[in-house]
Amino acid sequence: MIFAVFLETSHEARTEHIEEAPELLQRDGRWFSLRGGPRQPQATDRIWDPVAVYAPDELTEEEFQDLFELNRKYIPELNLKY
C-alpha cells in the first residue's frame, strides 16, 4: 500500500492508503496531480509505507512547494528521510 497525502490548503490535507499512485487522481470533484513519490522512507522506530504527495492540479510548482512546507508540521510523513 502507498500512503497518499493530498495537500489542499495551508492547513488542510487528507491522507489515505491507495494501491497505485497514478499521475492524476480525482477526489471530491477536484483533480490532484502527483507531485512527489511514491518514495520509501528510511526506517525509524517503525517501517513506513511508501509515500506519495498530491496537490491540486492547477497549482504551480512554487505554489506546491509553499503548500508542502506549510503542511510539514501537521503530517509526519512529510518530514521523513528518504
N, C-alpha and C positions, 0 to 999 in steps of 0.2 A: 504494500500500500504506500501511497505517496501522501504526505501531509501538505495540503494546499492552503496557502494563505491568500485571501482575497482582500487587497487593500482598497478601501472605498473612500474614506476621508481621513483627515489628520488624527482622528480619534475613534475611527470605526473601521474594524476589519473583521472578516469572518474566516473561520478555518473549518476544514473538513478533510476527510480521507477520501481519496479518489484512486481508481485503478490505473489510469493513464493520465498523462499531462499533455493534452493537445495544445497547439498554438493559440487557439481561441476557444473560449467556453462562454456560454450564456447562463447567467444567474439572475433570476427575478427580472427578466426582460432587458438586462443590460449585458453588453459584451465585454469580456475581460480577456486581455492578451497575456500570454506567458512572458514574464519579464526576467525570470531567473530560475534556473534549475530545470528539472529536479536534480538536486545535488545531495550527496550523502554526507551528513555532518560527521565530524570526528566523534568517537565515543567519549563520553564523560563518565559519570557515575551510572549511566544507562546507555542503551543502544537506541539511537534515534532513527525514525523513518526518514527516507529521502524527503527533501523539502522543495516545493515549487512555489514561486511567488507570482501572483497575478495582480494586475491593476486594470482599471478601466481602459479600454482600447483607445479612447480619444486623447489620453494623456501623452504629452511629450516625454522624452527620456528625462529631461530636467525636472518636470513635474513629478514623474515617478520617483526619482531619487529623493526629492524633498518628502514625498509621502512615505517612502520607505524609512527614512531617518526619523520622522515623527512617530511612526508606529513601533520602532525598535523597543521602546520602553514598555510596551504592552504585550508584545509577542516574543517570548524567549527564543523561539526557533530562528528569529531574525538576527540573533546575536551569537549563534553558534559558530565555531571554527569549521571550515570545510577543507 
